[in-house]
Amino acid sequence: MIEAPITGRVVEVKVKAGEVVDAGSTLVVMEAMKTRVEVKAPKRGRVGEVYVKAGDVVKQGDPLLSLA
């Protein structure tokens, strides 16, 4: 499970369900107080379900997507 590192708005979701990503790949771009934060894959894996879309507001710790 990939969780939001900050409370903020989802600017862009860069992956789709079923996509294979490498460690360090940007999965989601978030913004809080005009600062953009890239959420990166901690390991190589396949994206399961994506729980957010651009424009969503999430709290720190909320699930963004699953990675297997």
PDB file with SEQRES, HELIX, SHEET and CRYST1 records, atoms N, CA, C and O in Angstrom:
SEQRES   1 A   68  MET ILE GLU ALA PRO ILE THR GLY ARG VAL VAL GLU VAL          
SEQRES   2 A   68  LYS VAL LYS ALA GLY GLU VAL VAL ASP ALA GLY SER THR          
SEQRES   3 A   68  LEU VAL VAL MET GLU ALA MET LYS THR ARG VAL GLU VAL          
SEQRES   4 A   68  LYS ALA PRO LYS ARG GLY ARG VAL GLY GLU VAL TYR VAL          
SEQRES   5 A   68  LYS ALA GLY ASP VAL VAL LYS GLN GLY ASP PRO LEU LEU          
SEQRES   6 A   68  SER LEU ALA                                                  
SHEET    1 AA1 3 ILE A   2  GLU A   3  0                                        
SHEET    2 AA1 3 PRO A  63  LEU A  67 -1                                        
SHEET    3 AA1 3 GLY A  45  VAL A  50 -1                                        
SHEET    1 AA2 3 GLY A   8  VAL A  13  0                                        
SHEET    2 AA2 3 THR A  26  ALA A  32 -1                                        
SHEET    3 AA2 3 THR A  35  LYS A  40 -1                                        
CRYST1    1.000    1.000    1.000  90.00  90.00  90.00 P 1           1          
ATOM      1  N   MET A   1       0.837  -1.176   0.000  1.00  0.00           N  
ATOM      2  CA  MET A   1       0.000   0.000   0.000  1.00  0.00           C  
ATOM      3  C   MET A   1       0.888   1.248   0.000  1.00  0.00           C  
ATOM      4  O   MET A   1       1.791   1.376   0.827  1.00  0.00           O  
ATOM      5  N   ILE A   2       0.630   2.137  -0.907  1.00  0.00           N  
ATOM      6  CA  ILE A   2       1.349   3.410  -0.955  1.00  0.00           C  
ATOM      7  C   ILE A   2       0.429   4.463  -0.346  1.00  0.00           C  
ATOM      8  O   ILE A   2      -0.704   4.647  -0.791  1.00  0.00           O  
ATOM      9  N   GLU A   3       0.930   5.151   0.680  1.00  0.00           N  
ATOM     10  CA  GLU A   3       0.123   6.128   1.412  1.00  0.00           C  
ATOM     11  C   GLU A   3       0.614   7.542   1.137  1.00  0.00           C  
ATOM     12  O   GLU A   3       1.765   7.756   0.757  1.00  0.00           O  
ATOM     13  N   ALA A   4      -0.286   8.504   1.337  1.00  0.00           N  
ATOM     14  CA  ALA A   4       0.055   9.913   1.155  1.00  0.00           C  
ATOM     15  C   ALA A   4       1.071  10.348   2.211  1.00  0.00           C  
ATOM     16  O   ALA A   4       0.835  10.165   3.406  1.00  0.00           O  
ATOM     17  N   PRO A   5       2.197  10.920   1.784  1.00  0.00           N  
ATOM     18  CA  PRO A   5       3.206  11.363   2.747  1.00  0.00           C  
ATOM     19  C   PRO A   5       2.840  12.688   3.417  1.00  0.00           C  
ATOM     20  O   PRO A   5       3.386  13.040   4.463  1.00  0.00           O  
ATOM     21  N   ILE A   6       1.910  13.413   2.797  1.00  0.00           N  
ATOM     22  CA  ILE A   6       1.488  14.720   3.308  1.00  0.00           C  
ATOM     23  C   ILE A   6      -0.017  14.865   3.131  1.00  0.00           C  
ATOM     24  O   ILE A   6      -0.637  14.107   2.385  1.00  0.00           O  
ATOM     25  N   THR A   7      -0.598  15.836   3.816  1.00  0.00           N  
ATOM     26  CA  THR A   7      -1.976  16.224   3.550  1.00  0.00           C  
ATOM     27  C   THR A   7      -1.925  17.224   2.407  1.00  0.00           C  
ATOM     28  O   THR A   7      -1.175  18.198   2.470  1.00  0.00           O  
ATOM     29  N   GLY A   8      -2.713  16.996   1.364  1.00  0.00           N  
ATOM     30  CA  GLY A   8      -2.679  17.904   0.226  1.00  0.00           C  
ATOM     31  C   GLY A   8      -3.579  17.435  -0.898  1.00  0.00           C  
ATOM     32  O   GLY A   8      -4.422  16.555  -0.725  1.00  0.00           O  
ATOM     33  N   ARG A   9      -3.377  18.046  -2.055  1.00  0.00           N  
ATOM     34  CA  ARG A   9      -4.189  17.768  -3.236  1.00  0.00           C  
ATOM     35  C   ARG A   9      -3.390  16.914  -4.217  1.00  0.00           C  
ATOM     36  O   ARG A   9      -2.195  17.126  -4.423  1.00  0.00           O  
ATOM     37  N   VAL A  10      -4.076  15.948  -4.812  1.00  0.00           N  
ATOM     38  CA  VAL A  10      -3.462  15.122  -5.857  1.00  0.00           C  
ATOM     39  C   VAL A  10      -3.465  15.940  -7.147  1.00  0.00           C  
ATOM     40  O   VAL A  10      -4.523  16.332  -7.639  1.00  0.00           O  
ATOM     41  N   VAL A  11      -2.279  16.194  -7.688  1.00  0.00           N  
ATOM     42  CA  VAL A  11      -2.147  16.964  -8.920  1.00  0.00           C  
ATOM     43  C   VAL A  11      -2.226  16.050 -10.135  1.00  0.00           C  
ATOM     44  O   VAL A  11      -2.889  16.365 -11.123  1.00  0.00           O  
ATOM     45  N   GLU A  12      -1.535  14.904 -10.048  1.00  0.00           N  
ATOM     46  CA  GLU A  12      -1.471  13.991 -11.188  1.00  0.00           C  
ATOM     47  C   GLU A  12      -1.211  12.571 -10.712  1.00  0.00           C  
ATOM     48  O   GLU A  12      -0.400  12.338  -9.817  1.00  0.00           O  
ATOM     49  N   VAL A  13      -1.913  11.628 -11.326  1.00  0.00           N  
ATOM     50  CA  VAL A  13      -1.640  10.210 -11.099  1.00  0.00           C  
ATOM     51  C   VAL A  13      -0.937   9.727 -12.360  1.00  0.00           C  
ATOM     52  O   VAL A  13      -1.512   9.773 -13.448  1.00  0.00           O  
ATOM     53  N   LYS A  14       0.302   9.266 -12.223  1.00  0.00           N  
ATOM     54  CA  LYS A  14       1.128   8.936 -13.380  1.00  0.00           C  
ATOM     55  C   LYS A  14       1.085   7.466 -13.778  1.00  0.00           C  
ATOM     56  O   LYS A  14       1.737   7.071 -14.744  1.00  0.00           O  
ATOM     57  N   VAL A  15       0.326   6.648 -13.046  1.00  0.00           N  
ATOM     58  CA  VAL A  15       0.270   5.212 -13.339  1.00  0.00           C  
ATOM     59  C   VAL A  15      -1.177   4.743 -13.422  1.00  0.00           C  
ATOM     60  O   VAL A  15      -2.099   5.414 -12.957  1.00  0.00           O  
ATOM     61  N   LYS A  16      -1.348   3.574 -14.026  1.00  0.00           N  
ATOM     62  CA  LYS A  16      -2.665   2.944 -14.134  1.00  0.00           C  
ATOM     63  C   LYS A  16      -2.601   1.564 -13.502  1.00  0.00           C  
ATOM     64  O   LYS A  16      -1.523   0.986 -13.364  1.00  0.00           O  
ATOM     65  N   ALA A  17      -3.747   1.044 -13.123  1.00  0.00           N  
ATOM     66  CA  ALA A  17      -3.830  -0.310 -12.576  1.00  0.00           C  
ATOM     67  C   ALA A  17      -3.247  -1.294 -13.589  1.00  0.00           C  
ATOM     68  O   ALA A  17      -3.528  -1.209 -14.785  1.00  0.00           O  
ATOM     69  N   GLY A  18      -2.436  -2.222 -13.099  1.00  0.00           N  
ATOM     70  CA  GLY A  18      -1.838  -3.243 -13.952  1.00  0.00           C  
ATOM     71  C   GLY A  18      -0.471  -2.877 -14.499  1.00  0.00           C  
ATOM     72  O   GLY A  18       0.235  -3.738 -15.024  1.00  0.00           O  
ATOM     73  N   GLU A  19      -0.092  -1.627 -14.386  1.00  0.00           N  
ATOM     74  CA  GLU A  19       1.193  -1.169 -14.906  1.00  0.00           C  
ATOM     75  C   GLU A  19       2.345  -1.655 -14.017  1.00  0.00           C  
ATOM     76  O   GLU A  19       2.230  -1.659 -12.792  1.00  0.00           O  
ATOM     77  N   VAL A  20       3.440  -2.059 -14.635  1.00  0.00           N  
ATOM     78  CA  VAL A  20       4.637  -2.461 -13.893  1.00  0.00           C  
ATOM     79  C   VAL A  20       5.538  -1.236 -13.771  1.00  0.00           C  
ATOM     80  O   VAL A  20       5.813  -0.554 -14.758  1.00  0.00           O  
ATOM     81  N   VAL A  21       5.997  -0.964 -12.539  1.00  0.00           N  
ATOM     82  CA  VAL A  21       6.853   0.199 -12.286  1.00  0.00           C  
ATOM     83  C   VAL A  21       8.162  -0.245 -11.638  1.00  0.00           C  
ATOM     84  O   VAL A  21       8.213  -1.268 -10.954  1.00  0.00           O  
ATOM     85  N   ASP A  22       9.202   0.523 -11.857  1.00  0.00           N  
ATOM     86  CA  ASP A  22      10.503   0.265 -11.243  1.00  0.00           C  
ATOM     87  C   ASP A  22      10.630   1.061  -9.955  1.00  0.00           C  
ATOM     88  O   ASP A  22       9.928   2.054  -9.763  1.00  0.00           O  
ATOM     89  N   ALA A  23      11.513   0.635  -9.082  1.00  0.00           N  
ATOM     90  CA  ALA A  23      11.795   1.380  -7.855  1.00  0.00           C  
ATOM     91  C   ALA A  23      12.230   2.789  -8.233  1.00  0.00           C  
ATOM     92  O   ALA A  23      13.058   2.970  -9.126  1.00  0.00           O  
ATOM     93  N   GLY A  24      11.675   3.778  -7.557  1.00  0.00           N  
ATOM     94  CA  GLY A  24      12.027   5.170  -7.822  1.00  0.00           C  
ATOM     95  C   GLY A  24      11.155   5.853  -8.851  1.00  0.00           C  
ATOM     96  O   GLY A  24      11.270   7.062  -9.050  1.00  0.00           O  
ATOM     97  N   SER A  25      10.276   5.100  -9.517  1.00  0.00           N  
ATOM     98  CA  SER A  25       9.362   5.705 -10.490  1.00  0.00           C  
ATOM     99  C   SER A  25       8.348   6.582  -9.770  1.00  0.00           C  
ATOM    100  O   SER A  25       7.874   6.234  -8.688  1.00  0.00           O  
ATOM    101  N   THR A  26       8.018   7.722 -10.373  1.00  0.00           N  
ATOM    102  CA  THR A  26       7.012   8.601  -9.789  1.00  0.00           C  
ATOM    103  C   THR A  26       5.632   8.008 -10.039  1.00  0.00           C  
ATOM    104  O   THR A  26       5.274   7.702 -11.177  1.00  0.00           O  
ATOM    105  N   LEU A  27       4.867   7.850  -8.974  1.00  0.00           N  
ATOM    106  CA  LEU A  27       3.527   7.276  -9.057  1.00  0.00           C  
ATOM    107  C   LEU A  27       2.457   8.359  -9.045  1.00  0.00           C  
ATOM    108  O   LEU A  27       1.535   8.353  -9.861  1.00  0.00           O  
ATOM    109  N   VAL A  28       2.599   9.292  -8.102  1.00  0.00           N  
ATOM    110  CA  VAL A  28       1.599  10.341  -7.890  1.00  0.00           C  
ATOM    111  C   VAL A  28       2.331  11.644  -7.594  1.00  0.00           C  
ATOM    112  O   VAL A  28       3.360  11.648  -6.918  1.00  0.00           O  
ATOM    113  N   VAL A  29       1.791  12.755  -8.107  1.00  0.00           N  
ATOM    114  CA  VAL A  29       2.308  14.073  -7.761  1.00  0.00           C  
ATOM    115  C   VAL A  29       1.255  14.750  -6.894  1.00  0.00           C  
ATOM    116  O   VAL A  29       0.082  14.826  -7.259  1.00  0.00           O  
ATOM    117  N   MET A  30       1.704  15.245  -5.727  1.00  0.00           N  
ATOM    118  CA  MET A  30       0.804  15.919  -4.786  1.00  0.00           C  
ATOM    119  C   MET A  30       1.285  17.348  -4.586  1.00  0.00           C  
ATOM    120  O   MET A  30       2.426  17.689  -4.896  1.00  0.00           O  
ATOM    121  N   GLU A  31       0.382  18.177  -4.059  1.00  0.00           N  
ATOM    122  CA  GLU A  31       0.738  19.565  -3.785  1.00  0.00           C  
ATOM    123  C   GLU A  31       0.137  19.991  -2.458  1.00  0.00           C  
ATOM    124  O   GLU A  31      -1.015  19.683  -2.152  1.00  0.00           O  
ATOM    125  N   ALA A  32       0.937  20.706  -1.674  1.00  0.00           N  
ATOM    126  CA  ALA A  32       0.471  21.285  -0.419  1.00  0.00           C  
ATOM    127  C   ALA A  32       1.168  22.622  -0.239  1.00  0.00           C  
ATOM    128  O   ALA A  32       2.397  22.698  -0.273  1.00  0.00           O  
ATOM    129  N   MET A  33       0.402  23.656  -0.050  1.00  0.00           N  
ATOM    130  CA  MET A  33       0.948  25.000   0.162  1.00  0.00           C  
ATOM    131  C   MET A  33       1.947  25.381  -0.931  1.00  0.00           C  
ATOM    132  O   MET A  33       3.038  25.869  -0.639  1.00  0.00           O  
ATOM    133  N   LYS A  34       1.568  25.153  -2.192  1.00  0.00           N  
ATOM    134  CA  LYS A  34       2.362  25.493  -3.377  1.00  0.00           C  
ATOM    135  C   LYS A  34       3.644  24.670  -3.530  1.00  0.00           C  
ATOM    136  O   LYS A  34       4.471  24.965  -4.392  1.00  0.00           O  
ATOM    137  N   THR A  35       3.808  23.647  -2.703  1.00  0.00           N  
ATOM    138  CA  THR A  35       4.974  22.771  -2.803  1.00  0.00           C  
ATOM    139  C   THR A  35       4.541  21.439  -3.393  1.00  0.00           C  
ATOM    140  O   THR A  35       3.614  20.801  -2.893  1.00  0.00           O  
ATOM    141  N   ARG A  36       5.209  21.025  -4.451  1.00  0.00           N  
ATOM    142  CA  ARG A  36       4.883  19.739  -5.076  1.00  0.00           C  
ATOM    143  C   ARG A  36       5.749  18.634  -4.500  1.00  0.00           C  
ATOM    144  O   ARG A  36       6.945  18.811  -4.268  1.00  0.00           O  
ATOM    145  N   VAL A  37       5.119  17.492  -4.275  1.00  0.00           N  
ATOM    146  CA  VAL A  37       5.807  16.325  -3.736  1.00  0.00           C  
ATOM    147  C   VAL A  37       5.530  15.147  -4.665  1.00  0.00           C  
ATOM    148  O   VAL A  37       4.375  14.846  -4.968  1.00  0.00           O  
ATOM    149  N   GLU A  38       6.593  14.484  -5.116  1.00  0.00           N  
ATOM    150  CA  GLU A  38       6.439  13.290  -5.945  1.00  0.00           C  
ATOM    151  C   GLU A  38       6.458  12.065  -5.044  1.00  0.00           C  
ATOM    152  O   GLU A  38       7.384  11.875  -4.256  1.00  0.00           O  
ATOM    153  N   VAL A  39       5.430  11.238  -5.167  1.00  0.00           N  
ATOM    154  CA  VAL A  39       5.374   9.981  -4.418  1.00  0.00           C  
ATOM    155  C   VAL A  39       5.974   8.922  -5.333  1.00  0.00           C  
ATOM    156  O   VAL A  39       5.461   8.675  -6.424  1.00  0.00           O  
ATOM    157  N   LYS A  40       7.055   8.300  -4.891  1.00  0.00           N  
ATOM    158  CA  LYS A  40       7.794   7.355  -5.730  1.00  0.00           C  
ATOM    159  C   LYS A  40       7.621   5.918  -5.248  1.00  0.00           C  
ATOM    160  O   LYS A  40       7.347   5.667  -4.074  1.00  0.00           O  
ATOM    161  N   ALA A  41       7.786   4.992  -6.171  1.00  0.00           N  
ATOM    162  CA  ALA A  41       7.689   3.566  -5.844  1.00  0.00           C  
ATOM    163  C   ALA A  41       8.888   3.151  -4.995  1.00  0.00           C  
ATOM    164  O   ALA A  41      10.028   3.428  -5.368  1.00  0.00           O  
ATOM    165  N   PRO A  42       8.651   2.491  -3.860  1.00  0.00           N  
ATOM    166  CA  PRO A  42       9.754   2.045  -3.015  1.00  0.00           C  
ATOM    167  C   PRO A  42      10.457   0.798  -3.565  1.00  0.00           C  
ATOM    168  O   PRO A  42      11.578   0.478  -3.171  1.00  0.00           O  
ATOM    169  N   LYS A  43       9.780   0.105  -4.479  1.00  0.00           N  
ATOM    170  CA  LYS A  43      10.330  -1.127  -5.052  1.00  0.00           C  
ATOM    171  C   LYS A  43       9.694  -1.359  -6.412  1.00  0.00           C  
ATOM    172  O   LYS A  43       8.710  -0.709  -6.766  1.00  0.00           O  
ATOM    173  N   ARG A  44      10.259  -2.286  -7.169  1.00  0.00           N  
ATOM    174  CA  ARG A  44       9.657  -2.685  -8.448  1.00  0.00           C  
ATOM    175  C   ARG A  44       8.386  -3.465  -8.136  1.00  0.00           C  
ATOM    176  O   ARG A  44       8.350  -4.244  -7.183  1.00  0.00           O  
ATOM    177  N   GLY A  45       7.358  -3.260  -8.925  1.00  0.00           N  
ATOM    178  CA  GLY A  45       6.126  -3.996  -8.696  1.00  0.00           C  
ATOM    179  C   GLY A  45       5.053  -3.641  -9.702  1.00  0.00           C  
ATOM    180  O   GLY A  45       5.258  -2.847 -10.620  1.00  0.00           O  
ATOM    181  N   ARG A  46       3.900  -4.256  -9.498  1.00  0.00           N  
ATOM    182  CA  ARG A  46       2.750  -4.017 -10.369  1.00  0.00           C  
ATOM    183  C   ARG A  46       1.716  -3.214  -9.589  1.00  0.00           C  
ATOM    184  O   ARG A  46       1.390  -3.538  -8.447  1.00  0.00           O  
ATOM    185  N   VAL A  47       1.213  -2.171 -10.218  1.00  0.00           N  
ATOM    186  CA  VAL A  47       0.185  -1.342  -9.594  1.00  0.00           C  
ATOM    187  C   VAL A  47      -1.108  -2.148  -9.539  1.00  0.00           C  
ATOM    188  O   VAL A  47      -1.565  -2.673 -10.554  1.00  0.00           O  
ATOM    189  N   GLY A  48      -1.689  -2.240  -8.355  1.00  0.00           N  
ATOM    190  CA  GLY A  48      -2.969  -2.929  -8.189  1.00  0.00           C  
ATOM    191  C   GLY A  48      -4.091  -1.944  -8.454  1.00  0.00           C  
ATOM    192  O   GLY A  48      -4.362  -1.589  -9.601  1.00  0.00           O  
ATOM    193  N   GLU A  49      -4.733  -1.510  -7.400  1.00  0.00           N  
ATOM    194  CA  GLU A  49      -5.838  -0.567  -7.517  1.00  0.00           C  
ATOM    195  C   GLU A  49      -5.346   0.845  -7.233  1.00  0.00           C  
ATOM    196  O   GLU A  49      -4.525   1.057  -6.342  1.00  0.00           O  
ATOM    197  N   VAL A  50      -5.856   1.817  -8.001  1.00  0.00           N  
ATOM    198  CA  VAL A  50      -5.549   3.228  -7.769  1.00  0.00           C  
ATOM    199  C   VAL A  50      -6.772   3.833  -7.086  1.00  0.00           C  
ATOM    200  O   VAL A  50      -7.882   3.776  -7.614  1.00  0.00           O  
ATOM    201  N   TYR A  51      -6.554   4.413  -5.904  1.00  0.00           N  
ATOM    202  CA  TYR A  51      -7.664   4.900  -5.081  1.00  0.00           C  
ATOM    203  C   TYR A  51      -7.948   6.386  -5.241  1.00  0.00           C  
ATOM    204  O   TYR A  51      -8.960   6.871  -4.735  1.00  0.00           O  
ATOM    205  N   VAL A  52      -7.078   7.122  -5.935  1.00  0.00           N  
ATOM    206  CA  VAL A  52      -7.243   8.573  -6.054  1.00  0.00           C  
ATOM    207  C   VAL A  52      -7.201   9.006  -7.509  1.00  0.00           C  
ATOM    208  O   VAL A  52      -6.792   8.250  -8.390  1.00  0.00           O  
ATOM    209  N   LYS A  53      -7.633  10.237  -7.740  1.00  0.00           N  
ATOM    210  CA  LYS A  53      -7.559  10.845  -9.067  1.00  0.00           C  
ATOM    211  C   LYS A  53      -7.131  12.298  -8.900  1.00  0.00           C  
ATOM    212  O   LYS A  53      -7.174  12.834  -7.793  1.00  0.00           O  
ATOM    213  N   ALA A  54      -6.727  12.927  -9.973  1.00  0.00           N  
ATOM    214  CA  ALA A  54      -6.305  14.323  -9.925  1.00  0.00           C  
ATOM    215  C   ALA A  54      -7.434  15.179  -9.359  1.00  0.00           C  
ATOM    216  O   ALA A  54      -8.594  15.032  -9.744  1.00  0.00           O  
ATOM    217  N   GLY A  55      -7.079  16.067  -8.446  1.00  0.00           N  
ATOM    218  CA  GLY A  55      -8.060  16.951  -7.826  1.00  0.00           C  
ATOM    219  C   GLY A  55      -8.525  16.487  -6.461  1.00  0.00           C  
ATOM    220  O   GLY A  55      -9.079  17.278  -5.697  1.00  0.00           O  
ATOM    221  N   ASP A  56      -8.309  15.216  -6.140  1.00  0.00           N  
ATOM    222  CA  ASP A  56      -8.703  14.704  -4.818  1.00  0.00           C  
ATOM    223  C   ASP A  56      -7.850  15.348  -3.731  1.00  0.00           C  
ATOM    224  O   ASP A  56      -6.665  15.616  -3.931  1.00  0.00           O  
ATOM    225  N   VAL A  57      -8.466  15.592  -2.584  1.00  0.00           N  
ATOM    226  CA  VAL A  57      -7.735  16.069  -1.409  1.00  0.00           C  
ATOM    227  C   VAL A  57      -7.618  14.899  -0.447  1.00  0.00           C  
ATOM    228  O   VAL A  57      -8.615  14.268  -0.099  1.00  0.00           O  
ATOM    229  N   VAL A  58      -6.395  14.613  -0.019  1.00  0.00           N  
ATOM    230  CA  VAL A  58      -6.146  13.476   0.870  1.00  0.00           C  
ATOM    231  C   VAL A  58      -5.398  13.937   2.114  1.00  0.00           C  
ATOM    232  O   VAL A  58      -4.734  14.973   2.120  1.00  0.00           O  
ATOM    233  N   LYS A  59      -5.526  13.144   3.153  1.00  0.00           N  
ATOM    234  CA  LYS A  59      -4.805  13.409   4.396  1.00  0.00           C  
ATOM    235  C   LYS A  59      -3.567  12.526   4.445  1.00  0.00           C  
ATOM    236  O   LYS A  59      -3.509  11.484   3.792  1.00  0.00           O  
ATOM    237  N   GLN A  60      -2.589  12.949   5.218  1.00  0.00           N  
ATOM    238  CA  GLN A  60      -1.382  12.151   5.406  1.00  0.00           C  
ATOM    239  C   GLN A  60      -1.775  10.760   5.889  1.00  0.00           C  
ATOM    240  O   GLN A  60      -2.546  10.623   6.838  1.00  0.00           O  
ATOM    241  N   GLY A  61      -1.244   9.729   5.236  1.00  0.00           N  
ATOM    242  CA  GLY A  61      -1.535   8.349   5.609  1.00  0.00           C  
ATOM    243  C   GLY A  61      -2.679   7.714   4.841  1.00  0.00           C  
ATOM    244  O   GLY A  61      -2.877   6.502   4.918  1.00  0.00           O  
ATOM    245  N   ASP A  62      -3.447   8.527   4.090  1.00  0.00           N  
ATOM    246  CA  ASP A  62      -4.526   7.954   3.275  1.00  0.00           C  
ATOM    247  C   ASP A  62      -3.922   7.089   2.163  1.00  0.00           C  
ATOM    248  O   ASP A  62      -2.864   7.427   1.634  1.00  0.00           O  
ATOM    249  N   PRO A  63      -4.577   5.980   1.801  1.00  0.00           N  
ATOM    250  CA  PRO A  63      -4.057   5.140   0.718  1.00  0.00           C  
ATOM    251  C   PRO A  63      -4.198   5.829  -0.639  1.00  0.00           C  
ATOM    252  O   PRO A  63      -5.244   6.398  -0.948  1.00  0.00           O  
ATOM    253  N   LEU A  64      -3.148   5.773  -1.437  1.00  0.00           N  
ATOM    254  CA  LEU A  64      -3.168   6.326  -2.791  1.00  0.00           C  
ATOM    255  C   LEU A  64      -3.352   5.214  -3.819  1.00  0.00           C  
ATOM    256  O   LEU A  64      -4.149   5.337  -4.750  1.00  0.00           O  
ATOM    257  N   LEU A  65      -2.600   4.121  -3.636  1.00  0.00           N  
ATOM    258  CA  LEU A  65      -2.704   2.982  -4.548  1.00  0.00           C  
ATOM    259  C   LEU A  65      -2.052   1.770  -3.905  1.00  0.00           C  
ATOM    260  O   LEU A  65      -1.327   1.882  -2.917  1.00  0.00           O  
ATOM    261  N   SER A  66      -2.324   0.614  -4.483  1.00  0.00           N  
ATOM    262  CA  SER A  66      -1.676  -0.607  -3.987  1.00  0.00           C  
ATOM    263  C   SER A  66      -0.581  -0.997  -4.972  1.00  0.00           C  
ATOM    264  O   SER A  66      -0.703  -0.790  -6.179  1.00  0.00           O  
ATOM    265  N   LEU A  67       0.490  -1.566  -4.426  1.00  0.00           N  
ATOM    266  CA  LEU A  67       1.631  -1.978  -5.229  1.00  0.00           C  
ATOM    267  C   LEU A  67       2.056  -3.368  -4.771  1.00  0.00           C  
ATOM    268  O   LEU A  67       2.386  -3.578  -3.604  1.00  0.00           O  
ATOM    269  N   ALA A  68       2.042  -4.326  -5.723  1.00  0.00           N  
ATOM    270  CA  ALA A  68       2.396  -5.705  -5.358  1.00  0.00           C  
ATOM    271  C   ALA A  68       3.694  -6.106  -6.013  1.00  0.00           C  
ATOM    272  O   ALA A  68       4.158  -7.231  -5.827  1.00  0.00           O  
TER     273      ALA A  68                                                      
END                                                                             
